[in-house]
């Protein structure tokens, strides 16, 4: 079949696309920034259409000649009218699917009770499903709860809460019943939903074989990770908002993601029926239990085989415009900090250090200053430094690196990071490695800041005294690290 996948750069979409290709389908993806797929292994095997789901004309173009549309987008952040935006997107897809004769829409929604006052995010997901079901194109809505897999938001939240806290004061919802599902089982249902007969037009609950309290999910993780089980105290005073702030502080999950997840845990979320079994049978080996799904996720992370991660989800409200070229700066207030260093290390060794920056490797200068800046960002609702990176050694355009995002990558010589921390303006950090005549290499580092109003200017000058320590130290340590690695390599020979 000819299949359109929306949300192909997301956690589920990025895993679904290669499996659809493997199953023999022709796949088209609709993305706002095609460059984010440049280094993805399957990018050459799909048709990439540039466009935004809010643009009805772009959605119409993308759905022409398509048999099946996968709707895998949902806003986990943002304020104000995000419900209106999601409804407009759903209507665009519904109209385009009906107009272009799409034979099936597959939507991944959220598991929820019928008789409860839902949170804004869950309510929005339900509304999207209703619009698609009424589109006139046969639609199947798969409603999943907590998805467990390497790099999933829910798994990371469970993991960090369990690992950081030996004793857990928790909201009352830790006593609620949850039916988690392994990401591989979600993909099983999604893939086979394309083959469901046209007369099927309804929503189905999907879940794994285990029904557990949320507290049991955390202690189940502890057992698989070789940790002691954690005593948990359910406190009535922790509202969803307060719990969101708490999760924001003690885990890498930013507040914009934590609050919607916690809001969805206010009720028992279990599969109400097993009607899905008559339409899509379970995998031949059976559904994956919770403890095994945790074990599989931990093994994937240990082997650095995480396909997709919550870390690379786009940050609502973060700057997304690329850095203008230098001639375009004319007439604007721009602050620049440049550092150039000569190194005896070859350019390849220098590049290896540059591409491995951030995450567990850190930023090679004044760790306390970076940690403080990360905590300030977390306290203000940003992503903070603990978001880390998906792979410790290799970067791709669009990857998250702590509170930066890879905007440009020209391996093995140039890396540009765009700041997603909360600042009054827009900021970038560039690093490059070039071979030098006669041996060695040249390292260039440039921090660029476009201030916004008086606050932006005050911000730059308030941190300016630290630049000599942070940026100069960073340039010195990166070149020194490359020289040490190069020397060690020569010694081993």
FENFEN-V584389 format. One record per residue. N is the residue number from 1. RES is the residue in one small letter. PHI is phi in whole degrees, 0 to 359 (NA if undefined). PSI is psi in whole degrees, 0 to 359 (* if undefined). BURIAL is I if it has 16 or more other C-alpha atoms within 10 Angstrom, else O. Layout:
BEGIN
n res phi psi burial
N RES PHI PSI BURIAL
N RES PHI PSI BURIAL
END
This chain:
BEGIN
n res phi psi burial
1 x NA 160 O
2 x 264 121 I
3 x 237 135 I
4 x 254 129 I
5 x 247 120 I
6 x 263 149 I
7 x 77 29 I
8 x 291 341 I
9 x 269 2 I
10 x 271 183 I
11 x 297 309 I
12 x 282 315 I
13 x 301 320 I
14 x 294 338 I
15 x 267 330 I
16 x 288 318 I
17 x 306 307 I
18 x 297 332 I
19 x 286 326 O
20 x 293 320 I
21 x 298 315 O
22 x 298 329 O
23 x 281 358 O
24 x 97 9 O
25 x 274 156 O
26 x 269 125 I
27 x 244 133 I
28 x 242 142 I
29 x 235 143 I
30 x 251 117 I
31 x 225 150 I
32 x 285 324 O
33 x 231 95 I
34 x 302 334 I
35 x 298 339 O
36 x 292 344 I
37 x 259 3 I
38 x 303 317 O
39 x 259 6 O
40 x 289 133 O
41 x 304 329 O
42 x 264 4 O
43 x 300 326 I
44 x 285 350 O
45 x 259 4 O
46 x 235 161 I
47 x 267 123 O
48 x 257 123 I
49 x 247 125 I
50 x 275 131 O
51 x 170 169 I
52 x 242 139 I
53 x 294 342 I
54 x 283 349 I
55 x 264 106 O
56 x 301 323 I
57 x 295 320 O
58 x 294 320 I
59 x 293 321 I
60 x 298 315 I
61 x 299 317 O
62 x 292 332 I
63 x 268 356 I
64 x 293 130 I
65 x 76 13 O
66 x 262 140 I
67 x 270 317 I
68 x 227 134 I
69 x 247 127 I
70 x 261 122 I
71 x 256 102 I
72 x 234 31 I
73 x 248 145 I
74 x 196 138 I
75 x 275 119 I
76 x 262 2 I
77 x 222 193 I
78 x 89 162 O
79 x 231 181 O
80 x 68 241 O
81 x 265 31 O
82 x 297 330 I
83 x 296 320 I
84 x 295 320 O
85 x 296 316 O
86 x 295 323 I
87 x 293 321 I
88 x 295 319 I
89 x 297 315 I
90 x 299 319 I
91 x 294 321 I
92 x 301 314 I
93 x 293 319 I
94 x 298 314 I
95 x 294 315 I
96 x 296 322 I
97 x 294 317 I
98 x 293 316 I
99 x 297 321 O
100 x 263 10 I
101 x 70 32 I
102 x 298 134 I
103 x 273 344 I
104 x 197 133 I
105 x 250 134 I
106 x 241 120 I
107 x 239 131 I
108 x 263 107 I
109 x 254 198 I
110 x 244 140 I
111 x 293 135 I
112 x 202 154 I
113 x 282 155 O
114 x 277 333 O
115 x 249 43 O
116 x 222 158 O
117 x 278 104 O
118 x 282 156 I
119 x 292 165 I
120 x 302 319 O
121 x 290 316 I
122 x 293 321 I
123 x 299 321 O
124 x 293 320 I
125 x 294 321 I
126 x 296 317 I
127 x 297 320 I
128 x 301 315 I
129 x 300 319 I
130 x 297 319 I
131 x 296 316 I
132 x 292 321 I
133 x 295 331 I
134 x 268 8 O
135 x 288 337 I
136 x 96 345 I
137 x 263 131 I
138 x 307 128 I
139 x 231 140 I
140 x 239 125 I
141 x 254 118 I
142 x 260 118 I
143 x 254 107 I
144 x 249 151 I
145 x 265 233 I
146 x 289 120 I
147 x 262 124 I
148 x 253 120 I
149 x 188 160 I
150 x 302 126 I
151 x 88 356 I
152 x 284 150 I
153 x 299 314 I
154 x 297 316 I
155 x 297 316 I
156 x 296 323 I
157 x 294 314 I
158 x 299 315 I
159 x 298 310 I
160 x 287 324 I
161 x 300 319 I
162 x 288 317 I
163 x 286 327 I
164 x 279 325 O
165 x 251 114 O
166 x 289 337 O
167 x 224 132 O
168 x 244 104 I
169 x 286 126 O
170 x 222 159 I
171 x 292 168 I
172 x 299 336 I
173 x 292 352 I
174 x 294 344 I
175 x 270 352 I
176 x 287 153 I
177 x 272 135 I
178 x 232 144 I
179 x 241 88 I
180 x 290 161 I
181 x 221 138 I
182 x 289 145 I
183 x 299 327 I
184 x 293 330 I
185 x 283 326 I
186 x 300 315 I
187 x 296 323 I
188 x 302 311 I
189 x 294 320 I
190 x 297 313 I
191 x 298 315 I
192 x 282 346 O
193 x 296 336 I
194 x 295 337 I
195 x 261 2 O
196 x 294 138 I
197 x 304 151 O
198 x 297 335 O
199 x 286 348 O
200 x 277 120 O
201 x 215 84 I
202 x 194 176 O
203 x 261 147 I
204 x 228 139 I
205 x 278 141 I
206 x 229 143 I
207 x 197 166 I
208 x 282 186 I
209 x 281 349 I
210 x 251 135 I
211 x 249 117 I
212 x 227 157 I
213 x 284 154 I
214 x 300 324 I
215 x 299 325 I
216 x 292 329 I
217 x 299 317 I
218 x 293 317 I
219 x 285 333 I
220 x 296 321 I
221 x 297 316 I
222 x 304 317 I
223 x 296 318 O
224 x 289 332 I
225 x 270 2 O
226 x 76 27 O
227 x 254 161 O
228 x 291 147 O
229 x 294 143 I
230 x 263 130 I
231 x 292 137 O
232 x 236 130 I
233 x 246 120 O
234 x 277 118 O
235 x 251 130 O
236 x 287 347 O
237 x 274 347 O
238 x 276 98 I
239 x 288 164 I
240 x 306 321 I
241 x 294 313 O
242 x 296 320 O
243 x 297 324 I
244 x 297 320 I
245 x 295 321 I
246 x 295 313 I
247 x 297 321 I
248 x 301 322 I
249 x 281 321 I
250 x 260 357 I
251 x 230 167 I
252 x 286 350 I
253 x 291 119 I
254 x 291 159 I
255 x 303 323 I
256 x 297 334 I
257 x 266 324 I
258 x 294 316 I
259 x 298 311 I
260 x 300 322 I
261 x 295 314 I
262 x 295 320 I
263 x 300 327 I
264 x 283 351 I
265 x 262 10 I
266 x 287 348 I
267 x 229 164 I
268 x 296 128 I
269 x 238 90 I
270 x 231 159 I
271 x 294 127 I
272 x 275 334 O
273 x 207 171 O
274 x 242 36 O
275 x 300 333 O
276 x 301 332 O
277 x 297 332 O
278 x 280 346 O
279 x 252 315 I
280 x 230 105 I
281 x 298 153 O
282 x 298 161 O
283 x 303 150 O
284 x 307 324 O
285 x 274 1 O
286 x 90 164 O
287 x 289 149 I
288 x 278 128 I
289 x 289 164 I
290 x 298 310 I
291 x 299 320 I
292 x 291 325 O
293 x 295 324 I
294 x 294 317 I
295 x 300 316 I
296 x 295 319 I
297 x 295 317 I
298 x 296 321 I
299 x 293 319 O
300 x 300 318 I
301 x 291 321 I
302 x 298 323 O
303 x 271 3 O
304 x 56 44 O
305 x 245 36 O
306 x 282 114 I
307 x 292 310 O
308 x 221 161 I
309 x 213 151 I
310 x 301 334 I
311 x 303 328 I
312 x 269 6 I
313 x 294 143 I
314 x 291 145 I
315 x 268 120 I
316 x 297 129 I
317 x 87 351 O
318 x 282 151 O
319 x 301 138 I
320 x 234 355 O
321 x 286 137 O
322 x 290 160 O
323 x 294 123 I
324 x 297 154 O
325 x 292 156 O
326 x 307 319 O
327 x 298 334 O
328 x 285 354 O
329 x 283 345 O
330 x 306 130 O
331 x 89 356 O
332 x 250 153 O
333 x 278 119 O
334 x 224 132 O
335 x 252 136 O
336 x 226 136 O
337 x 240 115 O
338 x 245 139 O
339 x 225 130 I
340 x 236 137 O
341 x 222 146 O
342 x 264 144 I
343 x 224 144 I
344 x 280 347 I
345 x 286 148 I
346 x 294 158 I
347 x 301 327 I
348 x 296 320 I
349 x 292 321 I
350 x 294 319 I
351 x 296 323 I
352 x 301 322 I
353 x 290 317 I
354 x 299 313 I
355 x 290 341 I
356 x 264 10 I
357 x 293 150 I
358 x 83 183 I
359 x 61 224 I
360 x 293 334 O
361 x 283 341 O
362 x 75 194 I
363 x 242 15 I
364 x 62 19 I
365 x 196 139 I
366 x 39 66 O
367 x 306 326 O
368 x 297 318 O
369 x 296 318 O
370 x 295 320 I
371 x 296 317 O
372 x 297 316 O
373 x 297 323 O
374 x 295 319 I
375 x 292 322 I
376 x 300 318 I
377 x 294 318 I
378 x 297 316 I
379 x 297 332 O
380 x 270 5 I
381 x 95 7 I
382 x 277 187 I
383 x 277 335 I
384 x 71 177 I
385 x 282 337 I
386 x 281 0 I
387 x 298 330 I
388 x 66 212 I
389 x 213 156 I
390 x 289 319 I
391 x 235 134 I
392 x 289 342 I
393 x 241 331 I
394 x 240 138 O
395 x 243 157 I
396 x 224 154 I
397 x 305 135 I
398 x 92 348 I
399 x 295 147 I
400 x 272 140 I
401 x 226 97 I
402 x 54 239 I
403 x 260 29 I
404 x 241 167 I
405 x 226 135 I
406 x 291 113 I
407 x 265 321 I
408 x 217 139 I
409 x 216 118 I
410 x 236 82 O
411 x 293 133 O
412 x 249 51 I
413 x 223 337 I
414 x 216 135 I
415 x 224 130 I
416 x 237 129 I
417 x 249 136 I
418 x 257 131 I
419 x 290 133 I
420 x 244 9 I
421 x 288 163 I
422 x 277 109 I
423 x 222 152 I
424 x 281 69 I
425 x 154 199 I
426 x 235 139 I
427 x 224 148 I
428 x 222 155 I
429 x 228 124 I
430 x 246 142 I
431 x 222 137 I
432 x 218 152 I
433 x 231 123 I
434 x 231 139 I
435 x 293 145 I
436 x 255 148 I
437 x 298 133 O
438 x 86 6 O
439 x 107 166 O
440 x 78 196 I
441 x 207 168 I
442 x 241 130 I
443 x 252 130 I
444 x 234 136 I
445 x 228 132 I
446 x 220 125 I
447 x 256 129 I
448 x 236 133 I
449 x 225 124 I
450 x 259 103 I
451 x 288 152 I
452 x 247 106 O
453 x 67 196 O
454 x 295 322 O
455 x 301 321 O
456 x 294 320 I
457 x 292 318 I
458 x 296 322 O
459 x 299 311 O
460 x 301 312 I
461 x 287 337 O
462 x 287 329 O
463 x 264 353 O
464 x 304 319 O
465 x 300 336 O
466 x 274 348 O
467 x 298 322 O
468 x 298 329 O
469 x 275 310 O
470 x 287 303 I
471 x 285 320 I
472 x 294 317 I
473 x 297 323 I
474 x 297 314 I
475 x 297 318 I
476 x 295 315 I
477 x 289 323 I
478 x 296 315 I
479 x 293 322 I
480 x 294 320 I
481 x 297 319 I
482 x 295 319 I
483 x 295 320 I
484 x 294 317 O
485 x 295 320 I
486 x 294 319 I
487 x 295 318 O
488 x 296 322 O
489 x 294 320 O
490 x 293 320 O
491 x 297 319 O
492 x 296 330 O
493 x 293 * O
END
